Amino acid sequence: MGDEAVLERQWRLPALALRGVLFALVAVFGWASEGLADAATWCGILALAALPGVVLPRHRLLAPAGQLAEVAVVVLGTLATDGLPAWMLPYLIAPFATAAFDAADQTGDDDDRYARLRTWVPPVLVAVAAVGLIAQTPRISAYDRGTYVTTVAVALAFGLASAVGAWWLRRSRSSDMHHSQLPYAEAAALLTQLRVVARQLPGSTLDPGGIATEIVDTASRIPGVARAAVLSAASGRRLVVLAQLADERVDWETSPQLNSLLADAWAGQKPQAGQVPLSRSTQGPVASLVIPLVAEGRTVGLVAIESDDPAAFGPEAITAAEDRTKGAALRLETALLFEDVRSMATTEERQRLAREIHDGIAQELAMLGYGIDNAMAVLPADAGEAKAELEDLRSEVTRLVTELRFSLFELRSNVDRQGGLASAIADYARTVGASAGLRVHLSLDEGGARLPASTEAELLRIAQEAITNARKHARAENLWVTCEVDPPYTRIEVTDDGQGLSGEASEGRYGLAIMSERAERIRGSLEIRPHQPHGTTVAVVLNAGARPTPRAETPRPGSAAWAAADRTSRTEQPARRPDRDDDLRLASCASSGRGSQ
């Protein structure tokens, strides 16, 4: 309705100008052919008849009544002046075009009776004009009759052409607006349906990990199955492991291009069986089965199954696997779409908040810091107390600017499609450690397989919150960060040697609650425990039941083994600046007061 209102406003001014031009033209023709008195009389009557259409163009009854009155006045005025020279006929273009433009309105906001009335107004006007003018043909002298009929026909033809042009103009503009808004309308309808469905369903039914776990449990009941996993599409033509079932570590193949069974099942949407291993860690003879999860013609994911018996998967086993996984594809696709929409919305909101903070309060604080510097520069030499207070205020502004820089960096940080979760966490830890004077110790173990993007994002936020708490509240000197990613199993652990949980501020307590909510959202477990002799450990574990067989015992943070491994294997990398190029003003403000901190 808003777009149609704009179109109405755009049309009304040209329509009013058209009426004015035609009225002036008719007045000039009448004055030249009939004289001033007759022309003024009929032009006055015509102006009164046109008044409703000009003043109330959207009125349901007065607008079409005014258009009918205009046609009637033109017909009567033409007959009253003996038919020729038919000086009023050009004005027929105005009511014909206006009525056709109104009849082409398809907003659908009016009742059916009024819509039918508008539709029939243009042909009624044409019929009234044609019948009224042609019916009086016998009154015209035989000498002028041919000229009169030709003049009437030309006038009606021009009026019809103007009506068709106005009708086409509105229909084409409405169609353009409709097509430009169509993607938004479809998106709004789909999102509305998704919101309604999401509110009706239990929360766990829209969790891809939970649905994948159910699929794996169902597939594991097939006789002979030793290992099973559900793989879903990810960026870069790779697959991610949503859930798996195995007694030991399984390095599933996540590149369909390197495994013919995975590629054929995905592209052909048919079960594929063979003796090609589905994982890089499988040793010895194996039977493999890949069941595609297809929803409405789209491949959503793959169920990868392996058996140590090379003859385990015959036709009956394949049929049984298809039957057990039937119907799960649509549920999984719905959950993945829901996660994708939520992830995009979250990312966009974080970027919007970062922009608002950077362009708003951050710049204002920077200007406040500059103002304090200018005030200190003009203080007299004997203003020692005032100078001390200004220096304290300048230090506080610098601290706030630094905190804002860290907040901007945290809001803008995301898991890179190429780098992975461990790289993102390490980058953030190094940057925070370098800026806050923390000694950062990293232990990273991430293979080629990736977690779903939404899960990686939540784990990154949990790690960021734990690192931020250690920097702001713990007053720590050392920070140990462990990241072990072996999808679907993941363990993130952040340990500091600060003052422990007893020293946490209320803001830090709130951060712990946020981490707990994030862990619950991805079906992970969050553990917060004291670290000996002092400090805190925050650990989040995802899919603990799918933990692979450990290859070596991981040294505890702060132990001699950890220190030795840190000295021998840790490589220093330059920390990425959180402010980048667009935060130079904040960096300048922070650095100008750093000496007072």
C-alpha positions, 0 to 999 in steps of 0.5 A: 500500500505504501508503494501504491500511495507513492505512485498515486502522489506521482500521478496526481500532479501530472494529472492535474497539469493535464486537466489544466492544459486541456481546460485552457485549450478548450477555453481558447477554442471556445473563445475563438469559435463561440465568443467569450460569453458562451465559452466562459459559461460552459467552462465555468460549468466544466470547472464545477464538474471537475471539482470533485475529481480534483479535490477528492480523487480517491473518494469512492463515489464522488470521484467517479461521479465527477468524472461522469459529470465532466463527460456529460458537460462536454457532451451537452456543451458540444450539442448546445453550440450546434455540434461544430466546431466541437471545441470541448471534445479535447477535454474528454482525455482528462476523465478517460485517462483518470478513470483508467488509471484508477481502474488499474489499481490492484492493491486489493485493500478495497471491498469487491463492490468498490473494485467492480465500480472502479473497473466499470467506470472507464467503459461507462464514460466512453459509452456515455460520450459515444452515445450522447455525441453520436445520437445527436448526429441527425440534428447536424445539417447534412452538409456538416454531418460527415465532418461532425462524425469524423471529429467525434471519432477522432476525439473518442480515439484520442480519449481511448488512447489516453485511457489505455496509456494511463491503464498501462502506466499504472499496471507496469509501475505496479508490476515493477514494484511487485517484482522488486518486493517479491523476494522480500515478501517471500522471505518474510512469509518463509521466516514467519512460517519458520518462527511459528513452527519453531515456537511449536516444536521442542527446542531439541528438534531444531538442533542439527547435532541432536538429529544427527545423533539420532540418525547415527544411533538408528544406523548403528543398529544395522548388523555388522556396523562398527563405525557410523557418522553423519556428514553435512555440507560446509563451505569450501566443498568440504563436509563436517561431522555432525555426529559419529559412533566409534570405539576409537579415533576415526578420521573421517574423510571430509573431501568428497572429491577424494572418495568416490563413494561419498561423491557418487552418493552426494551427486547421484542421491543413491546409496553407494556400497563398496570396500573403499574406506570412508576414513583415513584412519581405517586399517585392513579390509572394510565394507563401506556404505553411504546413504544420502539424506535427500529432502525434496530433491536436495542432498542434505547430508550423508550417513557414512557406515563402515564394517570390519566384515567386507561382506557385511552390506548386501542388498538387505542391509542397504534396504534396511539402512535406507528404511531406518534413515528415511524421513530424517533428511527433512528434519535435518535440513530444517535444523540446518537452515534454522542454524544458518538463519540464526548464525547470519542474523547474529553475525549481522547484529554483531557487525552492526553493534561494532559499527555503532560503538565505533562511530558513536561512543568510541569517537566521543570518548576519543574527543573527550581525551583530546579535550583533557589533553588540551586542558592540561596543556594550558594549565598554569604551572602552580595548578598541581592539584587540578593537573593531578585530577585531570591526569587521573581522568585522562587515565580513566578515559584511556582505560575506557578507550582500550576496553572499547577497542577490545570490545570492537575486536571481539565483535568483529572476530569470526572463525575464518573459513580457511583458518579454523577454530583453533587459529581464531582462538589463538589469534584472539588470545595472542592479541589480548595477551600482547595488549594486556601483558599476559604471557599466553601458552597455546596447545592446539590440536585441530585436524582437517575436519571442521565443525558446523559454522554455528558451533564454531562461532559459539565455541569461539565466543565462549573462549573469548569470554573466558579470556576476557574474564582472565584479562579484566578480573583475574589479574593474571600473569599467565594464560594457558589455552588448550584447543582440541578439535576432532569432530564431533568431539571438541575441548576448549580450555582456558586457564589463568593464574589469577586471583580465582573465582572469589575475586570475580566482579559481578560483570565476570559472573554475568560472563560465566552465565553467558558462557553456560547458555552458549554451551547449552545451546550447542549441547556442550558441557561447561566446567568452571573449577579452581586452578592450583595453586591459584587461578581458574580453569574454564573448560567446554567439551562438546560430544564427550562420548565421541572422544577419540582414544588419546594419543598422549596425555596432555600436560596440565597447565603450569606443570613442568611438562607443559613448560618444557613443551611450551619452550620447545614447540611453541612458535611466536606469531605477531599478534593481530591489531584489534583496531586495524586501519579504521580504529586509528583515532582510538589507538591514538587516544589510547596511546596518548594516555598510556604513560599515565596508566 
